[in-house]
Amino acid sequence: MTTSQIFSKWDETHSELWSHQPIRLEHEMHNSPAFSIDDLARLIEGYPRQHYSIVQTGARGSSRYGAKVTSAISEAAR
């Protein structure tokens, strides 16, 4: 379990506005080890195939990470 905050600059104003109007927040989720390519691949590999579908946008392999994740999905499906 992590003790770090998801939102990097949360303050009382955000708490007051939450659910009353749109607010813009910065987050640190992309820095979490849970979002590493290896951990995402393990998540995909362990998820039951009958419970997911793949939706892809853009040209196949156009993303540096998309190609790796697509490869991990293909391997998990075998």
N, CA, C and O atoms as CSV, one atom per row, in Angstrom:
chain,resi,resn,atom,element,x,y,z
A,1,MET,N,N,0.848,-1.184,0.000
A,1,MET,CA,C,0.000,0.000,0.000
A,1,MET,C,C,0.888,1.240,0.000
A,1,MET,O,O,1.909,1.291,0.685
A,2,THR,N,N,0.490,2.207,-0.759
A,2,THR,CA,C,1.293,3.414,-0.861
A,2,THR,C,C,0.746,4.510,0.049
A,2,THR,O,O,-0.456,4.577,0.304
A,3,THR,N,N,1.624,5.348,0.523
A,3,THR,CA,C,1.193,6.474,1.365
A,3,THR,C,C,1.293,7.793,0.611
A,3,THR,O,O,0.955,8.843,1.157
A,4,SER,N,N,1.757,7.754,-0.639
A,4,SER,CA,C,1.884,8.992,-1.407
A,4,SER,C,C,0.512,9.446,-1.895
A,4,SER,O,O,-0.418,8.648,-2.015
A,5,GLN,N,N,0.409,10.744,-2.173
A,5,GLN,CA,C,-0.839,11.306,-2.658
A,5,GLN,C,C,-0.967,11.093,-4.155
A,5,GLN,O,O,0.029,11.096,-4.878
A,6,ILE,N,N,-2.197,10.908,-4.617
A,6,ILE,CA,C,-2.442,10.807,-6.053
A,6,ILE,C,C,-2.423,12.201,-6.663
A,6,ILE,O,O,-1.790,12.418,-7.696
A,7,PHE,N,N,-3.115,13.152,-6.030
A,7,PHE,CA,C,-3.149,14.524,-6.528
A,7,PHE,C,C,-2.047,15.315,-5.852
A,7,PHE,O,O,-1.942,15.320,-4.625
A,8,SER,N,N,-1.222,15.986,-6.650
A,8,SER,CA,C,-0.025,16.632,-6.112
A,8,SER,C,C,-0.272,17.971,-5.433
A,8,SER,O,O,0.531,18.389,-4.599
A,9,LYS,N,N,-1.361,18.653,-5.768
A,9,LYS,CA,C,-1.580,19.988,-5.178
A,9,LYS,C,C,-3.005,20.150,-4.667
A,9,LYS,O,O,-3.660,21.152,-4.950
A,10,TRP,N,N,-3.480,19.173,-3.920
A,10,TRP,CA,C,-4.841,19.232,-3.361
A,10,TRP,C,C,-4.868,20.174,-2.168
A,10,TRP,O,O,-3.987,20.125,-1.310
A,11,ASP,N,N,-5.883,21.033,-2.115
A,11,ASP,CA,C,-6.045,21.906,-0.948
A,11,ASP,C,C,-7.526,22.010,-0.582
A,11,ASP,O,O,-8.370,21.372,-1.211
A,12,GLU,N,N,-7.837,22.808,0.427
A,12,GLU,CA,C,-9.209,22.922,0.922
A,12,GLU,C,C,-10.173,23.439,-0.143
A,12,GLU,O,O,-11.342,23.053,-0.162
A,13,THR,N,N,-9.695,24.305,-1.024
A,13,THR,CA,C,-10.551,24.818,-2.100
A,13,THR,C,C,-11.036,23.675,-2.981
A,13,THR,O,O,-12.201,23.647,-3.378
A,14,HIS,N,N,-10.150,22.734,-3.290
A,14,HIS,CA,C,-10.549,21.585,-4.097
A,14,HIS,C,C,-11.619,20.761,-3.373
A,14,HIS,O,O,-12.567,20.280,-3.993
A,15,SER,N,N,-11.459,20.607,-2.080
A,15,SER,CA,C,-12.455,19.864,-1.293
A,15,SER,C,C,-13.820,20.545,-1.349
A,15,SER,O,O,-14.848,19.875,-1.446
A,16,GLU,N,N,-13.826,21.861,-1.290
A,16,GLU,CA,C,-15.082,22.604,-1.332
A,16,GLU,C,C,-15.743,22.533,-2.711
A,16,GLU,O,O,-16.968,22.465,-2.808
A,17,LEU,N,N,-14.946,22.547,-3.766
A,17,LEU,CA,C,-15.481,22.534,-5.126
A,17,LEU,C,C,-15.843,21.139,-5.621
A,17,LEU,O,O,-16.637,20.990,-6.550
A,18,TRP,N,N,-15.261,20.120,-5.000
A,18,TRP,CA,C,-15.471,18.739,-5.448
A,18,TRP,C,C,-16.972,18.414,-5.487
A,18,TRP,O,O,-17.689,18.652,-4.514
A,19,SER,N,N,-17.426,17.884,-6.585
A,19,SER,CA,C,-18.818,17.488,-6.884
A,19,SER,C,C,-19.757,18.672,-7.100
A,19,SER,O,O,-20.960,18.481,-7.275
A,20,HIS,N,N,-19.217,19.899,-7.088
A,20,HIS,CA,C,-20.047,21.077,-7.347
A,20,HIS,C,C,-19.713,21.733,-8.688
A,20,HIS,O,O,-20.574,22.347,-9.319
A,21,GLN,N,N,-18.487,21.599,-9.104
A,21,GLN,CA,C,-18.092,22.162,-10.392
A,21,GLN,C,C,-16.815,21.459,-10.852
A,21,GLN,O,O,-16.090,20.884,-10.040
A,22,PRO,N,N,-16.547,21.507,-12.150
A,22,PRO,CA,C,-15.315,20.878,-12.641
A,22,PRO,C,C,-14.081,21.570,-12.054
A,22,PRO,O,O,-14.054,22.792,-11.910
A,23,ILE,N,N,-13.087,20.793,-11.726
A,23,ILE,CA,C,-11.823,21.343,-11.242
A,23,ILE,C,C,-10.688,20.669,-12.003
A,23,ILE,O,O,-10.820,19.533,-12.456
A,24,ARG,N,N,-9.594,21.367,-12.135
A,24,ARG,CA,C,-8.418,20.843,-12.820
A,24,ARG,C,C,-7.373,20.481,-11.772
A,24,ARG,O,O,-7.006,21.301,-10.930
A,25,LEU,N,N,-6.904,19.249,-11.837
A,25,LEU,CA,C,-5.930,18.772,-10.864
A,25,LEU,C,C,-4.758,18.110,-11.564
A,25,LEU,O,O,-4.919,17.491,-12.616
A,26,GLU,N,N,-3.589,18.243,-10.983
A,26,GLU,CA,C,-2.424,17.499,-11.447
A,26,GLU,C,C,-2.337,16.221,-10.628
A,26,GLU,O,O,-2.718,16.198,-9.458
A,27,HIS,N,N,-1.834,15.154,-11.249
A,27,HIS,CA,C,-1.707,13.898,-10.518
A,27,HIS,C,C,-0.305,13.322,-10.715
A,27,HIS,O,O,0.461,13.783,-11.561
A,28,GLU,N,N,0.007,12.322,-9.930
A,28,GLU,CA,C,1.313,11.667,-9.981
A,28,GLU,C,C,1.188,10.179,-10.314
A,28,GLU,O,O,2.138,9.419,-10.127
A,29,MET,N,N,0.032,9.768,-10.802
A,29,MET,CA,C,-0.194,8.345,-11.053
A,29,MET,C,C,0.804,7.750,-12.054
A,29,MET,O,O,1.197,6.590,-11.932
A,30,HIS,N,N,1.202,8.542,-13.025
A,30,HIS,CA,C,2.136,8.048,-14.034
A,30,HIS,C,C,3.505,7.700,-13.436
A,30,HIS,O,O,4.290,6.986,-14.060
A,31,ASN,N,N,3.787,8.195,-12.245
A,31,ASN,CA,C,5.056,7.874,-11.572
A,31,ASN,C,C,4.971,6.628,-10.701
A,31,ASN,O,O,5.980,6.174,-10.162
A,32,SER,N,N,3.776,6.078,-10.563
A,32,SER,CA,C,3.579,4.906,-9.715
A,32,SER,C,C,4.176,3.660,-10.372
A,32,SER,O,O,4.022,3.466,-11.577
A,33,PRO,N,N,4.851,2.820,-9.596
A,33,PRO,CA,C,5.383,1.569,-10.144
A,33,PRO,C,C,4.274,0.682,-10.710
A,33,PRO,O,O,4.545,-0.165,-11.561
A,34,ALA,N,N,3.043,0.857,-10.258
A,34,ALA,CA,C,1.925,0.061,-10.759
A,34,ALA,C,C,1.673,0.295,-12.242
A,34,ALA,O,O,1.024,-0.526,-12.890
A,35,PHE,N,N,2.171,1.397,-12.791
A,35,PHE,CA,C,1.960,1.712,-14.194
A,35,PHE,C,C,3.191,1.433,-15.055
A,35,PHE,O,O,3.279,1.916,-16.183
A,36,SER,N,N,4.124,0.671,-14.540
A,36,SER,CA,C,5.273,0.292,-15.358
A,36,SER,C,C,4.809,-0.724,-16.407
A,36,SER,O,O,3.813,-1.417,-16.200
A,37,ILE,N,N,5.511,-0.812,-17.506
A,37,ILE,CA,C,5.155,-1.749,-18.575
A,37,ILE,C,C,5.129,-3.180,-18.046
A,37,ILE,O,O,4.226,-3.942,-18.393
A,38,ASP,N,N,6.090,-3.558,-17.220
A,38,ASP,CA,C,6.138,-4.922,-16.690
A,38,ASP,C,C,4.933,-5.219,-15.797
A,38,ASP,O,O,4.335,-6.290,-15.900
A,39,ASP,N,N,4.574,-4.276,-14.920
A,39,ASP,CA,C,3.426,-4.502,-14.039
A,39,ASP,C,C,2.114,-4.514,-14.821
A,39,ASP,O,O,1.221,-5.303,-14.515
A,40,LEU,N,N,1.989,-3.650,-15.825
A,40,LEU,CA,C,0.792,-3.678,-16.659
A,40,LEU,C,C,0.700,-4.995,-17.424
A,40,LEU,O,O,-0.387,-5.553,-17.567
A,41,ALA,N,N,1.829,-5.492,-17.914
A,41,ALA,CA,C,1.836,-6.778,-18.614
A,41,ALA,C,C,1.405,-7.903,-17.674
A,41,ALA,O,O,0.627,-8.770,-18.071
A,42,ARG,N,N,1.899,-7.902,-16.437
A,42,ARG,CA,C,1.490,-8.921,-15.457
A,42,ARG,C,C,-0.006,-8.841,-15.164
A,42,ARG,O,O,-0.669,-9.868,-15.024
A,43,LEU,N,N,-0.537,-7.622,-15.072
A,43,LEU,CA,C,-1.962,-7.442,-14.847
A,43,LEU,C,C,-2.762,-8.043,-16.006
A,43,LEU,O,O,-3.745,-8.753,-15.789
A,44,ILE,N,N,-2.339,-7.756,-17.216
A,44,ILE,CA,C,-3.009,-8.287,-18.399
A,44,ILE,C,C,-2.919,-9.814,-18.429
A,44,ILE,O,O,-3.907,-10.496,-18.702
A,45,GLU,N,N,-1.743,-10.335,-18.149
A,45,GLU,CA,C,-1.552,-11.787,-18.182
A,45,GLU,C,C,-2.431,-12.505,-17.161
A,45,GLU,O,O,-2.907,-13.609,-17.425
A,46,GLY,N,N,-2.651,-11.893,-16.005
A,46,GLY,CA,C,-3.419,-12.531,-14.954
A,46,GLY,C,C,-4.921,-12.336,-15.059
A,46,GLY,O,O,-5.683,-12.999,-14.355
A,47,TYR,N,N,-5.351,-11.440,-15.925
A,47,TYR,CA,C,-6.779,-11.141,-16.044
A,47,TYR,C,C,-7.445,-12.175,-16.945
A,47,TYR,O,O,-6.927,-12.449,-18.028
A,48,PRO,N,N,-8.570,-12.760,-16.543
A,48,PRO,CA,C,-9.218,-13.796,-17.358
A,48,PRO,C,C,-9.609,-13.274,-18.739
A,48,PRO,O,O,-10.284,-12.251,-18.859
A,49,ARG,N,N,-9.187,-13.971,-19.752
A,49,ARG,CA,C,-9.402,-13.550,-21.136
A,49,ARG,C,C,-10.877,-13.303,-21.450
A,49,ARG,O,O,-11.194,-12.378,-22.198
A,50,GLN,N,N,-11.772,-14.097,-20.903
A,50,GLN,CA,C,-13.192,-13.950,-21.217
A,50,GLN,C,C,-13.787,-12.647,-20.664
A,50,GLN,O,O,-14.921,-12.304,-20.999
A,51,HIS,N,N,-13.046,-11.921,-19.829
A,51,HIS,CA,C,-13.562,-10.695,-19.227
A,51,HIS,C,C,-13.011,-9.414,-19.849
A,51,HIS,O,O,-13.291,-8.326,-19.347
A,52,TYR,N,N,-12.246,-9.515,-20.914
A,52,TYR,CA,C,-11.743,-8.275,-21.514
A,52,TYR,C,C,-11.945,-8.248,-23.017
A,52,TYR,O,O,-12.095,-9.282,-23.668
A,53,SER,N,N,-11.944,-7.058,-23.536
A,53,SER,CA,C,-11.938,-6.841,-24.972
A,53,SER,C,C,-10.914,-5.749,-25.236
A,53,SER,O,O,-10.650,-4.912,-24.372
A,54,ILE,N,N,-10.349,-5.761,-26.411
A,54,ILE,CA,C,-9.288,-4.811,-26.740
A,54,ILE,C,C,-9.847,-3.769,-27.697
A,54,ILE,O,O,-10.409,-4.102,-28.740
A,55,VAL,N,N,-9.686,-2.522,-27.333
A,55,VAL,CA,C,-10.072,-1.413,-28.186
A,55,VAL,C,C,-8.802,-0.636,-28.473
A,55,VAL,O,O,-8.126,-0.171,-27.555
A,56,GLN,N,N,-8.485,-0.500,-29.741
A,56,GLN,CA,C,-7.252,0.189,-30.114
A,56,GLN,C,C,-7.591,1.346,-31.027
A,56,GLN,O,O,-8.407,1.201,-31.937
A,57,THR,N,N,-6.979,2.489,-30.798
A,57,THR,CA,C,-7.177,3.639,-31.660
A,57,THR,C,C,-5.846,4.005,-32.301
A,57,THR,O,O,-4.783,3.694,-31.763
A,58,GLY,N,N,-5.907,4.650,-33.421
A,58,GLY,CA,C,-4.687,5.078,-34.101
A,58,GLY,C,C,-4.041,3.943,-34.867
A,58,GLY,O,O,-4.537,2.817,-34.887
A,59,ALA,N,N,-2.942,4.260,-35.489
A,59,ALA,CA,C,-2.212,3.267,-36.288
A,59,ALA,C,C,-1.612,2.210,-35.374
A,59,ALA,O,O,-1.096,2.530,-34.303
A,60,ARG,N,N,-1.678,0.973,-35.785
A,60,ARG,CA,C,-1.130,-0.116,-34.984
A,60,ARG,C,C,0.366,0.098,-34.784
A,60,ARG,O,O,1.102,0.342,-35.740
A,61,GLY,N,N,0.802,0.004,-33.541
A,61,GLY,CA,C,2.215,0.159,-33.235
A,61,GLY,C,C,2.703,1.597,-33.270
A,61,GLY,O,O,3.909,1.844,-33.246
A,62,SER,N,N,1.771,2.556,-33.327
A,62,SER,CA,C,2.197,3.955,-33.419
A,62,SER,C,C,2.721,4.497,-32.099
A,62,SER,O,O,3.411,5.516,-32.070
A,63,SER,N,N,2.397,3.827,-31.023
A,63,SER,CA,C,2.832,4.277,-29.710
A,63,SER,C,C,4.019,3.452,-29.245
A,63,SER,O,O,4.068,2.241,-29.460
A,64,ARG,N,N,4.960,4.103,-28.617
A,64,ARG,CA,C,6.126,3.398,-28.085
A,64,ARG,C,C,5.688,2.326,-27.089
A,64,ARG,O,O,6.215,1.214,-27.101
A,65,TYR,N,N,4.723,2.658,-26.226
A,65,TYR,CA,C,4.244,1.705,-25.235
A,65,TYR,C,C,3.155,0.803,-25.797
A,65,TYR,O,O,3.042,-0.359,-25.406
A,66,GLY,N,N,2.359,1.332,-26.704
A,66,GLY,CA,C,1.264,0.553,-27.272
A,66,GLY,C,C,1.740,-0.739,-27.901
A,66,GLY,O,O,1.091,-1.775,-27.756
A,67,ALA,N,N,2.860,-0.693,-28.594
A,67,ALA,CA,C,3.390,-1.894,-29.222
A,67,ALA,C,C,3.789,-2.924,-28.172
A,67,ALA,O,O,3.563,-4.119,-28.366
A,68,LYS,N,N,4.377,-2.484,-27.069
A,68,LYS,CA,C,4.779,-3.406,-26.003
A,68,LYS,C,C,3.562,-4.005,-25.318
A,68,LYS,O,O,3.539,-5.203,-25.032
A,69,VAL,N,N,2.553,-3.188,-25.051
A,69,VAL,CA,C,1.353,-3.689,-24.394
A,69,VAL,C,C,0.609,-4.640,-25.317
A,69,VAL,O,O,0.128,-5.683,-24.874
A,70,THR,N,N,0.507,-4.288,-26.615
A,70,THR,CA,C,-0.130,-5.179,-27.577
A,70,THR,C,C,0.597,-6.508,-27.618
A,70,THR,O,O,-0.040,-7.560,-27.692
A,71,SER,N,N,1.914,-6.478,-27.572
A,71,SER,CA,C,2.705,-7.699,-27.556
A,71,SER,C,C,2.418,-8.507,-26.297
A,71,SER,O,O,2.288,-9.729,-26.368
A,72,ALA,N,N,2.316,-7.850,-25.151
A,72,ALA,CA,C,2.029,-8.534,-23.889
A,72,ALA,C,C,0.638,-9.165,-23.941
A,72,ALA,O,O,0.450,-10.275,-23.442
A,73,ILE,N,N,-0.332,-8.484,-24.531
A,73,ILE,CA,C,-1.678,-9.028,-24.655
A,73,ILE,C,C,-1.658,-10.258,-25.549
A,73,ILE,O,O,-2.284,-11.271,-25.235
A,74,SER,N,N,-0.940,-10.169,-26.661
A,74,SER,CA,C,-0.851,-11.309,-27.578
A,74,SER,C,C,-0.236,-12.509,-26.901
A,74,SER,O,O,-0.708,-13.633,-27.077
A,75,GLU,N,N,0.820,-12.286,-26.123
A,75,GLU,CA,C,1.469,-13.381,-25.406
A,75,GLU,C,C,0.534,-13.972,-24.366
A,75,GLU,O,O,0.500,-15.191,-24.196
A,76,ALA,N,N,-0.222,-13.144,-23.670
A,76,ALA,CA,C,-1.132,-13.628,-22.643
A,76,ALA,C,C,-2.271,-14.439,-23.233
A,76,ALA,O,O,-2.797,-15.345,-22.586
A,77,ALA,N,N,-2.649,-14.116,-24.455
A,77,ALA,CA,C,-3.762,-14.812,-25.104
A,77,ALA,C,C,-3.380,-16.211,-25.573
A,77,ALA,O,O,-4.258,-17.037,-25.819
A,78,ARG,N,N,-2.110,-16.483,-25.697
A,78,ARG,CA,C,-1.658,-17.808,-26.197
A,78,ARG,C,C,-1.804,-18.881,-25.189
A,78,ARG,O,O,-1.470,-20.034,-25.461
